[in-house]
């Protein structure tokens, strides 16, 4: 599913301390209330650019939407851009998360990581399927008549 990157996604990526610093700065008279929205838009355009250069370019979603799998890395990238507006040092972990996000975007552009293509069809209302990396692989084997009857 493709969705918009929002300021809520950025807030979810931030620690409580970073959110507190951001909230204090945002309440000041010099704060631009549209900053987060512009950062989301620019980040989405950047990520969509990486997707568009992939060898197996998937169908892009409408507007500035992104594949759900890239919302987290995009939020990590955008969080640093937003935090740079606050006169406070950015933690190493935050900068590392941004660097990892950029590596993911580059891997998408090289075709090392595939993203889901956009589909205008509405998702099915079925319950979500759970997948476990620890589950043994299943293969289908037709049972013989003897197995069905319980004889050796």
C-alpha positions in Angstrom: 0.0 0.0 0.0 1.3 3.5 -0.9 0.7 6.3 1.6 1.7 9.9 2.3 4.7 10.7 4.6 3.2 12.9 7.3 4.5 14.9 10.2 3.0 12.2 12.4 5.4 9.7 10.8 8.3 12.0 11.6 7.1 12.4 15.2 6.9 8.6 15.5 10.5 8.3 14.4 11.7 10.8 17.1 12.5 10.1 20.7 10.5 11.7 23.5 13.4 14.1 24.1 13.5 15.1 20.5 9.8 15.6 20.4 10.0 17.8 23.4 12.7 20.0 21.8 10.7 20.2 18.6 7.6 21.2 20.5 9.4 24.0 22.4 10.9 25.3 19.1 7.6 25.0 17.3 5.9 27.1 20.0 8.3 30.0 19.4 7.4 33.1 17.4 10.0 32.5 14.7 8.9 28.9 13.9 7.5 28.2 10.5 4.3 26.1 11.0 4.6 24.7 7.4 8.1 23.4 7.9 7.2 19.8 8.6 4.8 19.7 5.7 7.4 21.0 3.3 10.1 18.6 4.7 7.6 15.7 4.2 7.0 16.8 0.6 10.7 17.2 -0.2 11.6 13.9 1.4 8.8 12.1 -0.6 10.1 13.6 -3.8 13.6 12.5 -3.0 12.5 8.9 -2.2 10.3 8.8 -5.3 13.3 9.9 -7.4 15.3 6.9 -6.1 12.4 4.6 -6.9 12.1 6.0 -10.4 15.7 5.2 -11.2 15.3 1.5 -10.2 16.0 -1.0 -13.0 12.6 -2.6 -12.5 10.8 0.6 -11.9 7.5 -0.1 -10.2 4.3 1.8 -10.9 4.5 5.0 -8.8 1.6 5.9 -6.5 -0.3 9.2 -6.9 1.0 12.5 -5.7 3.8 12.2 -3.2 2.8 8.8 -1.8 5.5 6.2 -0.9 5.4 2.5 -0.5 4.6 1.6 3.1 8.0 -0.2 3.5 9.8 3.1 2.9 7.8 5.3 5.2 10.1 4.5 8.2 13.4 5.2 6.4 11.8 8.3 4.9 10.7 9.5 8.4 14.3 8.9 9.7 15.7 11.0 6.8 13.1 13.8 7.3 13.6 13.8 11.1 17.2 15.0 10.8 16.1 17.7 8.3 13.5 18.9 10.8 15.8 18.7 13.8 18.4 20.8 12.0 16.0 23.7 12.4 16.4 23.5 16.2 19.6 25.0 17.6 20.6 21.8 19.3 23.1 19.0 18.6 21.7 16.0 16.8 22.4 12.7 18.4 24.8 10.2 16.6 22.0 7.5 16.5 19.7 9.9 14.7 22.4 10.7 12.1 23.2 6.9 11.7 19.5 6.3 11.1 19.5 8.9 8.3 22.6 7.3 6.8 20.9 3.9 6.9 17.8 5.4 5.2 20.0 6.8 2.4 21.6 3.4 1.9 18.2 1.8 1.7 17.1 4.4 -0.9 20.3 3.7 -2.9 19.7 0.0 -2.8 16.2 0.6 -4.2 17.7 2.7 -7.0 20.2 -0.1 -7.8 17.4 -2.7 -7.8 18.9 -4.5 -4.8 15.7 -3.8 -2.9 12.4 -4.0 -4.7 9.4 -2.0 -3.6 5.8 -2.9 -4.1 4.2 -1.3 -7.2 1.2 0.9 -6.7 -2.1 -0.7 -7.2 -5.3 1.3 -7.5 -7.3 -1.7 -6.4 -8.6 -1.5 -2.8 -6.9 -4.0 -0.5 -8.9 -7.1 0.3 -10.9 -7.2 3.5 -9.5 -10.5 4.5 -7.6 -10.9 7.7 -3.8 -10.2 7.5 -1.7 -13.3 6.9 1.0 -13.8 9.5 4.4 -14.8 8.2 7.2 -16.1 10.4 10.8 -16.4 9.3 11.1 -19.4 11.6 8.2 -21.4 10.0 9.2 -24.4 8.1 8.6 -24.1 4.3 5.6 -26.0 3.1 5.3 -27.8 -0.1 2.2 -29.5 -1.4 2.4 -33.3 -2.0 -0.6 -35.2 -3.2 -1.5 -38.0 -0.8 -1.8 -41.5 -2.1 -5.0 -43.6 -1.6 -3.2 -45.7 0.9 -2.3 -42.7 3.0 -5.8 -41.4 2.9 -7.1 -44.8 4.1 -4.5 -45.0 6.8 -2.8 -48.1 5.5 1.0 -48.4 5.2 
